[in-house]
Amino acid sequence: MSTLVLALLAIGLFITFLFSLFEKLHDRTGYQVWLKSHFKNSFVSSYIRPLFYVVLLMEVISVILLLVGVYQLLVANNSQGLYLAGLASVSCLFILLVGQRIAKDYQSAANLMVYLLFSILLIYGSEQY
């Protein structure tokens, strides 16, 4: 896989996670109210606050690793950082995917699959680089 393709995959995921992170931080209270409503009929409804911070932490880790990974790829011609970024992204997206399935929000779960596939492709591409 070419350097350009790897960089574009990583930048796309970086933008996705960065905006998601910004939205959560910008309106933390409103987002948690929405989450409580979204998960009101599930067994995770009493764990919204800690789970919110787990997802927030995973997104921060993903954003940092994606940024460092693109830098390493372009400056040092090394894809190891992107491999780790892909693993962090996949982990975060699995958590989000499970959450959407628990909430029975099947459309949102299906939408997450696009980002999950991009993350898996980033892992594969960084291994082949």
Steps between C-alpha positions, in 0.01 A plus 500: 500500500637841410602773740227725361223245558616433857524871573153567356343218703665630816405862431138401436485312830681786675238751381218266602631440851606863549154634417335235715730592786436872455121448499516299822724753675315806372164390644592236756180540704267501201673198352466304824130591520460368146688182594273442801199530273659281232578219747203545737361150443831316519713352774772763443276795591650528848856496362469786250744737669797259531436356154493851357848561640626164371389592148646849542835355606500252211430782254783711646739206469387435142540866400850523647615172346356590160679835505830346611457215252452733203803702610713183529379378163580823319823591680659166591329277241388276789148359531522357854321802647213454256476136600453602865259776395296245306483271803386787722242606241363149464478465879311828532266415215427155645392667823277741308361218286410289802337805658283563196396137490411511871291812434340318205602786272571278202544783246774664708666162550496446123646848442790423735598207280641737238747644754574155636588377152726802442675427830549135409632605159743737676629210712533277197671768294745589775595132534562474125694828475 
